[in-house]
Amino acid sequence: MFVFWYNEYGDVMDISKYLTVGALTRYLKMKFDSDTHLRKVYLKGEISNFKAHSTGHFYFSIKDETSKINAIMFASNARKLPFMPKDGMKILVVGRVSVYEATGNYQIYVEDMIEDGVGNLYVAFEQLKEKLSKEGLFDPKFKKPIPKYPERIGIITAPTGAAIRDILSTIKRRYPICETILFPSLVQGDLAKDDLVKKIEMAQNYDLDVLIVGRGGGSLEDMWPFNEECVARAIFASNVPVISAVGHEVDYTISDFVSDLRAPTPTGAAEMAVPNVTDLQEQLLQYQARMKEAMHKIVNYQKIYFESLKTSYVLKNPNAIYEPKKQQLDLTYEKLRTIILNNLEHSKNNFLILKQSSILKNPTRLYEPAIQNLKHVIEKLEMLNPLSVLGRGYTITYQDDHLVKNIEDVKVGNQLQVRMENGIITTNVLDKKGL
């Protein structure tokens, strides 16, 4: 669609080519947001016009010698800062650059911020944290439990200052029966890391239940000994459960991650290390009350049970205990007696039947069929016996114990044995004639 209008000179103008301010601003914002180089920008500069809003958001500017850019840090990220920004502070920030449509200004949305001058320490912190994490020094499976009722607690910190006073006063107030042993140590400076390691190793020989390692608040440089690798490895190697108590609640050190428990403050470490004797007394009173109530219930139950026994039918009529058993015994006796008598009667009848049987009266009838069968078999054997034919005048001829069946089996001159019914005749073959 084309829209035309005439200017003062009478020329025709195409107004469809003109953009609104909002359209241009949205176009520029789209360009900013689509540029990958602007999605994560690292800036350094000085804070000016800082304002902490009641919503928790931070509004400020970042400037250098030649330029300035507006910045905003939302509350979700601002809460994570370990310090409070202020005008004139040198900072390093990470964020994304975009356009704020309401004003058409471009600004940086800050996601993280550190004080300039500690940037190198911050990088070293992150590198060591990643290294030890990969080695498993932060793994929960290596965390030792803190005893509920410790008898002896070791404390590694500076011998003077708020930290040791807060720890000792808290333990004395909460759990005065616990013994404490102080291992005074340097907690800042170049020599602090070696001194901390020495005291951690020394504490292993004192039969401690818990070891608190820490110091009060301070700058990142002041607390740096608790970010040293040698200190972290000494804590990890400790046989005694270690509570880390370094700085304030917003301060985090490598010692916090490798310890068995992190406390937000030295006072918090003391509270985590020991129970509150007042709470224990209250708990004991509750246990005592519950025990009395439980015992009262048991006694009352036993009383009720005893009364029920006193008025029970069994105690009033003791015969009722064994009368049913006696009746059951009589029934069982009669049942067994009936079974035995029936078995005897059955055996008696069988005996009479056997007594009257023809077999007992004439026992030979048992084996007469067998005798007849034997005679029949003997007769058959006699008929098959080759010697039985000798009685009728027949003979059997042998030559060298071999039966002669054919005249061809012998030769003239051979000696033969002729068996008759009552003996054997030996003869020689003088002649033979075939049929």
Sequence and secondary structure as in RCSB ss.txt:
>XXXX:A:sequence
MFVFWYNEYGDVMDISKYLTVGALTRYLKMKFDSDTHLRKVYLKGEISNFKAHSTGHFYFSIKDETSKINAIMFA
SNARKLPFMPKDGMKILVVGRVSVYEATGNYQIYVEDMIEDGVGNLYVAFEQLKEKLSKEGLFDPKFKKPIPKYP
ERIGIITAPTGAAIRDILSTIKRRYPICETILFPSLVQGDLAKDDLVKKIEMAQNYDLDVLIVGRGGGSLEDMWP
FNEECVARAIFASNVPVISAVGHEVDYTISDFVSDLRAPTPTGAAEMAVPNVTDLQEQLLQYQARMKEAMHKIVN
YQKIYFESLKTSYVLKNPNAIYEPKKQQLDLTYEKLRTIILNNLEHSKNNFLILKQSSILKNPTRLYEPAIQNLK
HVIEKLEMLNPLSVLGRGYTITYQDDHLVKNIEDVKVGNQLQVRMENGIITTNVLDKKGL
>XXXX:A:secstr
   EEE TTS EEEGGG   HHHHHHHHHHHHHH GGGTSEEEEEEEEEEEE TTS EEEEEE SS EEEEEE H
HHHTT SS   TT EEEEEEEEEEETTTTEEEEEEEEEEETT HHHHHHHHHHHHHHHHHTTT GGG     SS 
SEEEEEE SSSHHHHHHHHHHHHH TTSEEEEEE   SSTTHHHHHHHHHHHHTTS  SEEEEEE    TTTTGG
GG HHHHHHHHH SS EEEEESSTT   HHHHHSSEE SSHHHHHHHHS  HHHHHHHHHHHHHHHHHHHHHHHH
HHHHHHHHHHT HHHH THHHHHHHHHHHHHHHHHHHHHHHHHHHHHHHHHHHHHHSHHHH GGGGTHHHHHHHH
HHHHHHHHH GGGGGGGT  EEEETTEE  SGGG  TT EEEEEETTEEEEEE       
